[in-house]
Amino acid sequence: MRIGLVGKPNVGKSTAFAALTESAVEIANYPFTTIDPNVGVTFLPADSNCPCESLRIKREADGRLPPIAQDDPREGSLCDPRTGSCISFRRTVPVTLIDVAGLVPGAHDGKGRGNQFLNDLAQCDALIQVVDASGGTDLEGNPMGPGSCNPIEEHAFLVEELAMWIHGILDTGWGRGVRRVQAEGERGLVDFITAQLTGIGGNESMVMQAISGFKSEHPELGVPWEWDTEVRAALAHHLRRAVFPLCVAANKADVAESGAWDALAEKVEAEGGILVPTSADSELALRRAAKAGFIHYPPGAVGFTLTGQGESELNSAQRKGLDAISDRLERLGGTGLVSLVSRIVRERLERIVAYPVQDESHWTDGDGRVLPDALLVRRGTNAKGLAYAVHTDLGDGFIRAVDGRTGRVIGAEHEINDNDVIKIVAKT
């Protein structure tokens, strides 16, 4: 699963990427700081407490484990994550992020990095448009001062670029497509568009959804071979909404005027998207302070606390900076970045967390690690689908599965629930 960070240059995409992935990327106050896409992994807190909490409760009740010690650095967690972490039973799960070079008006015609930028997005499952909520940069990404650009204009130009990109893909084979429609009718139209958009993540369900909305909005269309460029452009906008639904990070919200993004939020949410006010600068500063040991700041928290090291080593200027960030968090309800990505994963991509194990009694893998893997799978995934998510060989050789919580044998079609612990039995 890959989520792309997109938008015009100089709005904070690379800052958001650096904060979420805790990786080093170039960050500068000029357009096209990012030329090639950066790829990294962020770790999101799971919605439910890690199943290792149940293990601790059971083992404490059986007298096999003492109560949690006050100085336990993991605050009771017993699992052994292969990736991410688990502290106080809050497990984190990996999600891939892509920070793509800034998009400028006219990209679909080759301006800026042009279609290379758009092609970088083709394999993303969801897109986050990072918008300058303060309006401090023009559409080319040049610093102009607060209020110089309306966030709605910034959002609209990206929507238009994506739609025109899709329009161009359709036009490449439109003549062939309409001949197919003449021969096969509506089915031919769906199949043609699906084939054209497969390379950018389009599927039949998305295409049918877009065509249905398009025809409802334009009831007097006539036959497809009579659709002119304007009509096909309107279809491209419906396809854009289906293939690339945009969620928005209203970045620099901490320095924006009150209500600066309200109109944009109304528009985005009316189209089924999500908008969250964010402060990438604050998130990056907090991550770095936490990594240095000065503060305790779990991912997605709405506040932080100074550690003993922070109390003794931070100077007055550093404390003043952290106090300012604390005020921002209080105003915004957090930095917004982890919250936004989490909502996309949960609400838009409909993912849940499953824990595959080899030993259903002790919840361990073959090396004795407790709950080593936490996998994000699509809601509705069955036991055999989970086996494929672990490894193709497990899916191909699937025999049965076992529910680690109940010990009950389950079949291939059994639907996995959030926070399930599952043993896969397969031919080797």
N, C-alpha and C positions, 0 to 999 in steps of 0.2 A: 504494500500500500504506500502510495507516494502522494504527498500534498505539495503543490507548487505555490511559492510566494511570488506574486506578480504585481505589476503596476508601473507607473512612470518612474524615471530615475529620481534618486535623491529624496525618497520619502521614508526611508528607514527599513527597507527590506533586508539589507545585509546586516543591519543592527539586530533586527528581530531574529534572523537566522543564527547569528553569532550567539545571541542570548539563549535561544531555545536548544541549540545543539552544543553549546559551550565549546565551539571550535573557533579557530583563528581565521578570519577572513578580512580582506581589506575594507575599511569603512572610511569614507571621505565625503566631503561636502561639495561634490561635483557630479554631473551626469556620467553614466556608464562607468562607475567605479567597478562594477561587475561586468566582465566581458563573457567569460565562459560560466555556465551554471555551476554553483556550489551545491554539493550533495552531502547531507549529513543526517544524523539520527537524533531525534528528541525523545525524551522519556516522559510519558504522561501518567498521572496517577489513575489507577483503575477505579471504577465507580464503587465497587464493593471491596470490603476488607479482604485481604489475602486469606485463602483457606488455611494457612498455617496458624491462624488464630484459633480455629477449631481444634487443630492438633494440640496446641498449648493447653486449651481448656480441658481436653480429654486427659492429657498426660498429667496435668496438675491434679485433676480429680482422682486419677488412679494412684497418685503419690509417686509418680515416676519423674516428676519435675518440680523444683521449688518455685515459689512465686517469682515474678519478675523483679530483678534487683534494681535498685534505684540508679546504679551506675551502669546499667546495661546500655551500650551505645545504640543497640538496635531496638530498644524499648519493647522487648518481648518477642520479636519476630524470630521464627525458627527456620524459614525456608533458605534455600541456597541459590539465588537467582544466577542464571548463566549470563543474562544481560539485565541492565537496570538495577534496581535496589528494592529493598523492603524494610521500612523502619516503622515501628508501631503499627504493623500489619497493613501499611499503605504501600501496596505493590505498584511499581511503575512498569509500563510496557513501551516497547520501541515503535516509533513511527518515522518513516523516512521523509525528510523535507528537501525541497529543491529551491534554491534561491536563483532566480533567472534574471538576466540583465534587464535593465529598465526598458520599458516599451514606450515609444513616442508615437504621436499621430502620424499615420501613413505607413506604419510598419508592414501592413499587408501589401503595400506597393513597393516595399524594399527599403523604406526609410529607417535610419538607425541600424539595428542589426537585422531588421526586416523579418523575413520568414524563418530565419534561423532561430530567432527568439520564439516564434510561434511553434516551430517544430520541437523546441525544448519542452513545451507543455504537453505534447501529444500523449505521453505515457503517464500523466498525472491523473489520479482518481478524483481529486478535488482541487480547487484553486482558492487561494486567499489573496484578494486584492488589498495591498497595503496602500491606504490613502492618507495624504497629508491633511488631517482634520483642521490644522491651523491655517491652511491655505497659504503657506509661506513660500511655495515654489510654483513656477508656471508649468504648463503642460510639457515643456521640454526638460523639466527638472532643475531649472536655474533658480537660485535663491532670489526672491523678490520682496520678502517681508510679509508678515502675517496679513491675511485677508486678500492677497493678490490673486488667488484662484479659488473658485467655488468647488468644494468637494464633490458636488453633484456633477459638475463638468468633468472632473477627473475620472469619476466612475463611468460616465457616459462614453468617454472616448475609448476606454478599454473595452466596454461592451461592443461598441461599433467596430473596433479592430478585430475582435474575435469573430463577430458575425460576418464581417467582410472576408475574413480568412476562409470561413466555411463556405461563403458564397462563391469564392474563387475555386474551391475544391469541387463544388457542385457543377459549376460552369465548365470545368475541364471535360466532363463527359455528358453534358446535358443533352446534346443531340442524340447520343446513343441511348440515354435514359428514357427520353420521351418515346422513342421507337419501341422500347420495351413496354412502356405504359400502354401504348396503342395496341400491343399484342396481348398484354396480360392484365391490364386494368390497374386497380388500386394496389394489388399485390406486387405488380411490377415496379410501381413507384417506391413502395417501401423497400423492396429488395435492392433497387438501384441505389437509393440514398444510403441504406445500411452499408452496402459494399463500398461506397465512396468514403464513408466516415469511419470505417473500421480502424483505419490507421491512426486516428486521433481519439480512439476510445468509444466511438459511437456503437450502439447495438440496436437490435430491432425494437426493443421496448422503448428506448429513448426516441427513436425515429417515429414510431406510431404515436407516442405521446405528443411530439412536436407537431405532426401533421394534423392530429385531432384538434389541438389548440389553434393552429393556423387556419383550418377550415371553419372553425367556429367564429373566429374573428373576421374572416373574409368569406361570407356565405355565397357570394356571386363570383366565384373565381373563374368559372369556365374550365376547359380541359387543360392539362399541364403543358401540352405543346403550344398553347397560346399564351402562356405566362411570360410576361416581359421581364426585363432586368429588375424593375422595381418590385414586382410581385415575388420574384425569386429571392430578392434581398430581404423581404419581409419573412419569407419562409426560413431564411438563414438565421434570423433573430430568434425564431422559435426553436430552431435546432440548437443554437448556442445555449439557450436556457436549459435545454434538456441534457446536452453533452457536457457543458461547462457552467453549472450553476455557480454563481459567484458569492462567496462569503467575504465580508469586508472587515479589515482591521482599521478602524479610524485612529490612525497613529498620530502621535504628538498631541493627543487629547489633553494632556496635562498643561499644554501651553496655548490651547485653543480657547477662543471665547465661548462662553456658556451657550449651549444650543447650536453650535456651529455645524454639528453633524446630524441634527434632528431630522431635517428634510431628507437627507440621504438615507437615514435609518428607515424612515417611513417607506421610501421607494424600494429599498432592498428587501425589506420584510414583506412588502406587498407582492413581490415577485418570488416569495418563498425562500429568500436568502437569510443570512444571519449577519448582523453588524454588532461589533463589540468595540468600545473605545479602548485604546491601548497606549502604552508608553514603553516602547522598545528600549529607549535609553535607560529607563528605570530598571527594567528587567535585567539588562546587561550589567548594570552597576551592582545589583543585588546578587546576581550569580557570581560575579567576581569577588565580591566581599565574602560570600559564603564559602567559596573555594579557598580563599585565603584564611578562613577560620575565624573571621571577625563577627559573623552573624549566623543565626540559625534560620534558614529560609527554605522550607520544602517547596517543590515545584507547585505553582498554582496558589500558594498561600496568599491571603489578603494582608499579611503583615509579617514582621520579622522580629527577632529578639537578639540582643547582643550576647555573644558568648563571653566566657571569662577572659579569653584572649582579647576580644574586642574591647571589653571594659578597661583592660590594662594598657593596650597598645595604641588604640585610636587617638589621634590628636584632635584638637578642637575643630579644625577645618573639616576633617573627615566626619566627625560627629554631626556637625552642622549640615553637611551634605546628606547624611543618612536621615536626619530629621526632616529635611526638605522632601526626600523620597517618601518618608512615612506619611507626610501630609498629602502627597499625591495619591498614595495608595488608598488613603481614607476617602479622598474625593471621588476616585474612580472605582473603588471597590476591588483594588488589585491592579496589576499591570495589564491584565486582560489577555495576554498572549496564550498562556496555557489554557485558560478558560475557552477561548475561541477554538483552538485546535481540538480540544476535548469535545466540544459540542459538535464539531464537524464529524469527528470520528464516530461519535455516539448517535447523532441525529441524522446527518446527511449520508454517511457511509454505512450506518446501521451495524456497527461492529460491537461484539461482546468479547469477553475474555474467557478462554478455556485453558485448563492446566492438564496437558497430557503427561502421564507417568507410566512406568513399567511395573511398579509394584502397587497394587490397589490398596493394600493394607497399610503400608508405611508411607505411601505417596512419594516414592523415590524413583530415580532412574537407575540404570544398570550399575552406576558407580556409587549408589547410595546417597546421591544428592537429593534433598527434599524440595519438591516442587520447583525444579530448575527452570522450567519454561512456562511463560505466560503468553499465549498466542491470541492475537486479535483475529477473529473470524466473523464472517457476515452472519447477522441474525438469521436464523432459519437453517444454518448449517447442520447436517446430520452427522452421525458418528463416522460414517465412511468419508465424508467430506473433511472432517477433522483429521482423519488418518492421512489423507492426501496433503493437508496443510503441514503435517509434520514431515512427511517424506513420501515421494511417489511410490516407492516400493511397499510402504505400509498400506497405501490405498489400493494398489494392485493386488496385494496378498491378503486383504482384509477378510477376517473370519467372523469376529464379533468384538464387542467392547464391554467394559465393565464400569459401572458407575462407582467411583471411589468412595462416595459418601454413604451409599446404601449397600454396596456389594452386589447389586442386581446386574445380571447380564442383560445387555441391550443390543439390539440389532442395528444393521447398517442404516436404516431409515429413521432411527431415533433422533429427534431434534435436540441439539445441545443447548443448554441454558447458560446464562451468564454465571460465571464463577464455578462451573462444573469441573470436577476432577475426574479424568477419564483414562482408563487403561485400554490400549488398543492391542488386540490379539490378531496376529497376521502370520501368514506362511512366510518362512524365511528362505 
